[in-house]
Amino acid sequence: MKVGMLTGGGDCPGLNAVIRAIVRKGSFHYEDEFVGFLEGWRGLLENKSMPLDLSSVGGILPRGGTILRTSRTNPAKKADGLDKCIATLKKHSIDALIAIGGDDTLSVAQKLHEKGVKVVGIPKTIDNDLAGTDYTFGFDTAVNVVTEAIDRVHTTAEAHNRVMVVEVMGRDAGWIAIHSGVAGGADVILIPERPFDIEKVAETIRLRHARGRYFSIVVVAEGAKFSTDMDPQHGAPIVQDMEKDEFGHARLGGIGNILAREIERRIGFETRTVVLGHIQRGGSPSAFDRVLATRYGLGAIDMVHRGEFGCMAALRGNKIVSIPLADAIAKNRTVDQEMIDVASGIMDKLTGDEEPVEK
Ligand code: F6P
């Protein structure tokens, strides 16, 4: 078969491992040929491609980023965009397309599938917020990066008697914040799923210091929201500017600085912010992500040969299975109560708890 491939949305450690696994299994076991479309859906819109063979995937397993590059291009927002993509696939005589991306990229894959394209999806995002799969690759690497950063921030916070706020990625879901916060021993973890009351956060830290601790670590997801008096459940996330990308997302960021200012203003402890940003997405994937990405790639090329189109490779209880793309994009997978209970169990208070717990 002639198989096309693209990577869309924010990059993620492990993308190259997926590409490599698909090309290797496709070449060794199915005698497939591959075409890589460049820069996400832009490659199909503008017919930008590169040949993908065993030599082009040599040595890419440990490399971050994606040799196919990526973009947040949305063909559904361009005049005849989806038809242009289909025309490019025809021009290259592509039998099946593998789209590697998050909910935005996979929503376009679903639209193309509805127009008759034979497409298989692979879930990718450091945010780990895709429905239908237990873990996305890239998440483990991001959590390791953030945990190491929290460990480093811990020692300087302790040395200076400071509160340190660590802002991490996580637009709609706080998986990175809660996993790295638990792994790094954070004192407060704030996630998009639970709008928080700044008074309670400040009071929690004040009580902690009152019982003899002289530094604190706060981990906040970029999409976390202040609750408001008007509507305590639904604050708005802090955005860097009002401009939106082609999938309608604003650029988040800035909550860490605001939080630090408000904590210091309320309780008087010197407070500093660290914004980890794209450091979380760059660099070499962890061993776990290399293995997971490889398994997703193998799963996807097998799905192509079984004719399971309009589906996504998913991890369910340590097995790679095939699920409808429509299920994966239907909603975000947000942090579950079990993980919230883990965090609440070892911390003074997680936002949403009734009152700070005195130890
Ligand atoms: O891929 C998801 C994500 O990591 C979000 O957590 C974050 O808001 C966004 O990417 C940032 O994307 P960009 O690199 O386009 O600024």
Residues whose N, C-alpha, C, O or C-beta is under 5 A from the ligand:
A	BS01	F6P	G10 D127 M169 G170 R171 L252
